[in-house]
Amino acid sequence: MTQPLAGYIILDLTHVLAGPFCTMTLLDLGARVIKVEKPGSGDDTRAFPPFKDGKSAYFAALNHGKASIALDLKKEEDCKTFEALLTRVDVIVENFRPGVMDKLGYGWDDLHAAFPKLIYGSVSGFGHTGPDARKPAYDMVVQARGGVMSITGEKGRDPVRVGASIGDIVAGMFLAQGILAALVDRERGAKGRKVDVSMLDSQLAILEHAVAITTVTGKPPGPSGARHPSITPFETFHASDGLFVIAAGNDKLFEKLCITLDLPISDDARFASNAARCDNARLLKRLIEAVTLEHTRAHWIAKLSAAGVPTGPIQTVAEALKDPQILARNMVVDVLDKNGRAAFKAAGNPIKLSDMTDPTTRRPAPDLDGSRGEILRWLENGRT
Amino acid sequence: MTQPLAGYIILDLTHVLAGPFCTMTLLDLGARVIKVEKPGSGDDTRAFPPFKDGKSAYFAALNHGKASIALDLKKEEDCKTFEALLTRVDVIVENFRPGVMDKLGYGWDDLHAAFPKLIYGSVSGFGHTGPDARKPAYDMVVQARGGVMSITGEKGRDPVRVGASIGDIVAGMFLAQGILAALVDRERGAKGRKVDVSMLDSQLAILEHAVAITTVTGKPPGPSGARHPSITPFETFHASDGLFVIAAGNDKLFEKLCITLDLPISDDARFASNAARCDNARLLKRLIEAVTLEHTRAHWIAKLSAAGVPTGPIQTVAEALKDPQILARNMVVDVLDKNGRAAFKAAGNPIKLSDMTDPTTRRPAPDLDGSRGEILRWLENGRT
């Protein structure tokens, strides 16, 4: 039972979300992560609520199991330690504003010349090229500018942000993928590469149907409310006691849905194909709700599930965290404190691999500079 | 200039979104992808609007550059072809309902025994284990059940879906990451692994602050509207002519914001830390808007940008596709038709790598079974 990334070491200069999320997912696959933080306050998210016993649950969820050393890369002594670390690691990851690493003398060109096998991962608001490369960004700026907000929300009302910070998270995921692709190739003999991921680019990359609709029809889609704009029926419906989801993504599922609802319309020309159903989505919604309003959500979810039609409740996060399927998949784990007690809950690792254990706990998140002694000893004494 | 995954071959049995998105991102990094489709109609998304010259722009955006062969895995002749393909590929990816591949005799156990180096990637609604493993799901079902919908939308109103299908896309991205981690390890001598990714698990994995808030406070957050619940100010603000975003993620940025707005409140105890600003978010929003309402969005975006405060417009997808920064990053590419003409626009590759070209066009999406002759010749004559 081995983790696929066991033995790899990542020097992690990132803070807040995109970078730490990236290195967390690599750590969950076996990599060792050494977090380099700014002296004094460290990663901004150490100050993000909510807190428990004075510690940020937000920070703990993203940084469990990482080592921490505080280094000021403008001080000679700290640079020496940093450079010693560079000789030992496989990957360096940073999410500074473009140009910051170059100014410190640790940009890609310098590092690649000195450490040709080193992989250099960078995530920034707008990437290392282009007119806005040096502008700062946070999640909401790229959700807004990249177009995702414009398709999220209710028709005719102001756009809303996606409740999860996908501006950061998706960029962190693309960075992880780029780092791993470079690592695959390095194992075949290639040199290290620079991976340059932009949060704004990453929003573009997930727009899906919206790019097709905009470029083919010339009209950008508006907020999609609670339905998919290219698949019908694929939305929320009212039952007698509230909303639930039906997602009948193809003709066969639509037929099953019609049979289950005792609604003989699957041969009707207006609903005979997905394209036709999209054209008549409003009418179809009313026909379906005229049936679903007669019973509860639980009634319909059970009945449609049994018939093989994709359906489900809209759950709060509290409900999701108690969902039997989610618990059966070990998707809610305990982050331990230094005494081995469960201190925080966090999301588990969604990448389930054969021949790898999927632990139910996570090692503690580090105190700021909490691994200094251990790291310095390791640098002196060779590989641990 | 080489692509890091050049030389790897993926046998891709996936359809719709999560799987095809995964293999598209691996193709963009150099892998060759052979798409196995069901005879007759092929991938469901071939029928998804919008269409241009009778072809789905949606399908083209996800399947450009892939080869296509139609195989019925219940027919002996087609199974022979399929098994010949299995001897040649590095990775197989499928997104059938759990159990389907086993019934066909091509489940993980069978394939791992016959092809120990083969990596087996699977993405499904709920994963291959747990009580709901065999239930079908689509994007909206997992957005709803996984909790993301409950935190997306306006306060006090019904939840909305995320306009992009992140239920599928995020799962496809975790699958790509798992496959690459297994590939890294295989290059070091390990056997192939099974990667089992669930769309529902993947939603849990991106909930971010919502897990921390729910488990620490006991109260799940509701729809976040247009602001981040753990960072303040980090939301949309009204200017004289509409909405724009300000995201001041730390004390330094908040101070810069206050100076730029000529609003001397950064030393006020109610706003002196992020935690305090979160507690007084409503008041702070009003103080800021009392200033921003006096000028246009463009005025404030220019002024705040110059001061280094993260800010930006809310763009439609049409505006995003013309954004100079996005174009400078080659994030809008042309998918060619068989005659080499630009047929569709699609999102580019957000993973920018050194030593790899970033082409401005993509090869055509395949016709159903359009690569049969070429694939059969390749199987007969050895590696191309």
Interface residues (C-beta under 8 A of the other chain):
Chain A: T2 P4 L5 V16 L17 T25 L29 G30 D44 A47 F48 P49 P50 F51 K52 S56 A57 Y58 A60 A61 W108 H112 G125 F126 G127 H128 T129 G130 P131 D132 K135 P136 A137 Y138 D139 M140 V141 V142 A144 R145 G146 G147 V148 M149 S150 I151 T152 G153 E154 R157 D158 P159 V160 R161 V162 G163 A164 S165 I166 I169 V170 A171 M173 F174 L175 A176 Q177 G178 L180 A181 A182 L183 V184 D185 E187 R188 A190 K191 R193 K194 V195 D196 V197 S198 L200 D201 S202 Q203 L204 A205 I206 L207 E208 H209 A210 V211 A212 I213 T214 T215 V216 T217 G218 K219 P220 P221 P223 S224 G225 A226 R227 H228 S230 I231 F234 E235 T236 L243 F244 V245 A247 G249 N250 L253 S273 N274 A275 C278 S305 G308 V309 P310 T311 G312 P313 I314 Q315 T316 V317 A318 E319 A320 L321 D323 P324 Q325 I326 A328 R329 M331 V332 F344 K345 A346 A347 G348 N349 P350 I351 K352 L353 S354 D355 M356
Chain B: T2 P4 L5 V16 L17 T25 L29 G30 D44 A47 F48 P49 P50 F51 K52 S56 A57 Y58 A60 A61 W108 H112 G125 F126 G127 H128 T129 G130 P131 D132 K135 P136 A137 Y138 D139 M140 V141 V142 A144 R145 G146 G147 V148 M149 S150 I151 T152 G153 E154 R157 D158 P159 V160 R161 V162 G163 A164 S165 I166 I169 V170 A171 M173 F174 L175 A176 Q177 G178 L180 A181 A182 L183 V184 D185 E187 R188 A190 K191 R193 K194 V195 D196 V197 S198 L200 D201 S202 Q203 L204 A205 I206 L207 E208 H209 A210 V211 A212 I213 T214 T215 V216 T217 G218 K219 P220 P221 P223 S224 G225 A226 R227 H228 S230 I231 F234 E235 T236 L243 F244 V245 A247 G249 N250 L253 S273 N274 A275 C278 S305 G308 V309 P310 T311 G312 P313 I314 Q315 T316 V317 A318 E319 A320 L321 D323 P324 Q325 I326 A328 R329 M331 V332 F344 K345 A346 A347 G348 N349 P350 I351 K352 L353 S354 D355 M356
